[in-house]
């Protein structure tokens, strides 16, 4: 399956077809993609002030590396879902 690369408005990045290589992976590709996107965003002099995430420590570390003054906010839906899973165990 082919997917189209995500392109943020205003960035000098050409859309292109990329091969979906996430099938069968443990999800580590998410961090690699975020690293690439935030590198391009930072290089284009954009400033991201807030990241809303699911408490993924890899995602948080990558965001803070590129935007140390930014704020990390945890998604309440993910937090609630995870809390229920923890209470069940």
C-alpha positions in Angstrom: 0.0 0.0 0.0 1.3 3.5 -0.9 0.6 6.5 1.3 1.1 10.2 0.6 3.7 12.0 2.7 2.1 14.6 5.1 3.0 18.1 4.0 2.5 21.0 6.4 1.3 24.3 4.7 4.0 26.8 4.1 6.9 24.3 4.3 9.1 23.9 1.2 8.5 20.2 0.9 7.2 18.5 -2.2 4.5 15.8 -1.7 5.6 12.4 -2.8 4.4 8.8 -2.8 6.2 6.8 -0.2 6.1 3.1 0.5 4.2 2.1 3.7 6.8 0.3 5.7 4.9 0.2 9.0 3.3 -3.2 8.4 4.7 -5.7 10.9 6.7 -3.0 12.9 6.3 -2.4 16.5 5.3 1.2 15.9 8.9 2.6 16.2 8.3 4.3 12.8 6.2 6.9 14.6 9.2 8.4 16.3 11.3 8.4 13.1 8.5 10.2 11.2 8.0 12.8 14.0 11.8 13.4 14.1 11.8 14.0 10.3 8.7 16.3 10.4 9.9 18.4 13.3 13.4 18.7 11.8 11.8 20.2 8.7 9.4 22.4 10.7 12.3 23.7 12.8 14.5 24.3 9.7 11.6 26.3 8.1 11.7 28.5 11.3 8.3 27.5 12.5 7.8 27.3 16.3 5.6 24.6 17.7 4.3 25.8 21.1 2.4 22.7 22.2 2.3 19.0 21.6 -0.8 17.0 22.6 0.2 13.4 23.0 -0.6 10.1 24.6 2.3 10.1 27.2 4.7 8.4 24.7 8.1 9.2 26.2 9.8 8.8 22.8 7.5 11.4 21.2 7.9 13.8 24.2 11.7 13.5 24.0 11.8 14.2 20.2 9.4 17.2 20.6 11.5 18.7 23.5 14.7 18.2 21.5 13.4 20.4 18.7 11.2 22.8 20.8 12.6 22.9 24.4 10.4 25.9 25.2 7.3 24.0 24.1 4.6 22.5 26.3 3.6 18.9 26.3 0.0 18.2 27.1 -1.4 14.7 27.6 -4.5 13.8 25.7 -7.2 13.2 28.3 -8.9 10.4 26.2 -5.7 8.4 26.1 -5.0 9.0 29.8 -8.5 7.9 30.8 -8.3 4.8 28.6 -4.9 3.8 30.0 -6.1 4.5 33.6 -8.9 2.1 33.1 -6.5 -0.6 31.8 -4.2 -0.1 34.8 -7.1 -0.4 37.2 -8.3 -3.6 35.6 -4.9 -5.2 36.2 
